[in-house]
């Protein structure tokens, strides 16, 4: 449906001083922000892309970094390098501390930037749903540092266990090698599968004890099945495959409290663990609160059908931060990469329409399907049109698509070679503990992640 491209007060589109091209500021170098910047290449605008990190991360593969399958630089790419040949795109590293829609500027921890158009693509953060102790003791998996911290902690647990087993076995803490995951969505499923595969590698690193006999992976899910939203047959296949590989699965289970050495469930039962991985859900970035707009319960900003704020049509919100209607039922689109990519491109297109005097258009999402990997030779895929795949065919599809979606030839080549190495050697080679100097003392809570 066509939408009027003029500003909310009826004035012409904003112009930068002295006849300069309109200045577009994009907050966030994730999937949505990066795609918006790419879509504005060689457009009659100047673009400044802002992020607190100087890299774009490929979030779907964070679990591979956490489980020693890949190195951080395999899934991250320097933002300046991505746009090195684009004369109209600049990068600014900084943390956004305020958004002044009235005066059209964003405030950073190191200055401010004025804009004519703004695209807010700050992504999402972990949602702990108010569970006591979860934020203090659980390991999230949203950023590269989260993945690296989890990898270091996991490997250190085995080192410490091996030492205690030899020196003073009576002092080994209960549940030291219990790895509990909360959330049976794609992240929880993929992490569970990767953990048991890591155990196979570590079994050869520690010949004095059987890793598989001492380490446990426990996956907790509040709903009655894993991978909610997938076809029942794919949900059943996922559960059977994980259980066959040694993952203990408890569905219909709610976490009530998380401590440094155990997780307590709603029924009062207690699972001892020093490693609780939180994969239960997300909420919009706190940047959403800075816009002063209507928000959903999960913090997402309610936008118009062009993805602009209803009150400021030169401000667009995309990706995980935006509440975009799926259809006439008013369901919101899911917080997944494809929504972020398509919405980022659409927001950029609306800015081009404005600048070039064309009418804006409403956002329409194309759902290509969903997929999740379970581990070696096992995955599930549900594509547009109802096509369903599972097993090695779905796994090969998952591998090809994820390599193709990585930014940069070096990243794609590196991940491909790492996966080939892992596949034929049954080894995860990135098993380095690099933070020993800053590691917490053993007397302290071993489950507390580094902020």
Buried (B, 14 or more C-beta within 10 A) or exposed (E): EEBEBEBEEEEEBBEBEEEEBBBBBBBBBBBBBBBBBBBBBEBEBBBBBBBBBBBBBBBBBBBBBBBBBBBBBBBBBBBBBBBEEBEBBBBBBBEBEEBEBEEBBBBBEEEBBBBBBBBBBBBBBBBBBEBBBBBBBBBBBBBBBBBBBBBBBBBBBBEBBBEBBEEEEEEBBEBBBBBBBBBBBBBBBBBBBBBBBBBBBBBEEBEEBEBEEBBBBBBBBBBEBBBEEBBEEBBBBBBEBBEEBBBBBBBEBEBBBBBBBBBBBEEEEEBBBBBBBBBBBBBBBEBBEBBBBEBBEBBBBBBBBBBBBEEBBBBBBBBBBBBBBEEEEEEBBBBBBBBBBBBBBBBBBBBBBBBEEEEBBBBEBEBEBBBBBBBBBBBBBBBEEEEBBBBEEBBBBBBEEBBEBBBBEEBBEBBBEBBEBBEEEEBBBBBEBEBEEEBBEEEEBBBBBBE
